[in-house]
Amino acid sequence: MKIEKAILATVTRSVEKAPVGANIFVCDSEEEMDGVAADLEAILDGIAHKLSNGVYIIVKH
């Protein structure tokens, strides 16, 4: 099975801002978020997008 067009993970400093149903990674700082998003992007073979509310989503296109 191949996953296409899905949110694979969310990286945030606030759980309340994360979408329901996604894997959530909570970080303590912006720097940690940047690193975790980059790591997940490589591990999951996805693309990291930083949203205007300061949340990263890792998506599969």
N, C-alpha and C positions, 0 to 999 in steps of 0.2 A: 504494500500500500504506500502510495506517495502522497505526502501532504502538500497541498497547494493553496495559496491565497488564505492564509490563516495568521492570527496573532499567536506567536509561539510563547512569548514571555513579556513581562512588564517589569521595568526597573524604576523604582520610585523611592522617594524619601517619606511618602505619606500613603499608607494603605488605602485611605479613603479616596484617593485620586485614581486608583488602579481599576481597570475594567473588570467586571465580574466574569469569572470563568477562565481567566488567563493565569498562568503561573506567575507569581509575584515574587520579586526579589527586592527586599527593603534595604536601603543603604543609609549610612549616617551622614554622607557628604556628597557634594556634586562631583568631586574627584573620584570617589568610590563608584558613583553611578556611571561615570564615563568608562572606568575600567571594567566594571561588570558588564555593561552593555557591549563593549568591544569583545570581551571574552565570549559572551553568549552568541554574538553575531557569528564568530568563527566556529564555535562548537555546534551550533544549530544550523549552520549554513543558511543564515537568514540575513536580513538587512535591518540595522538599527535606525530608528527615526526618533528624534527628540521633538516632542510636542511642545506647544507654547506654554503649557502648564507645568513644564519641568519634568515630565514623565517620558521615559524611553519606552517604545514598544519594539519588539523584535518580530518582524513579519517575514513570511514566506510569500513571495510573489509568484 
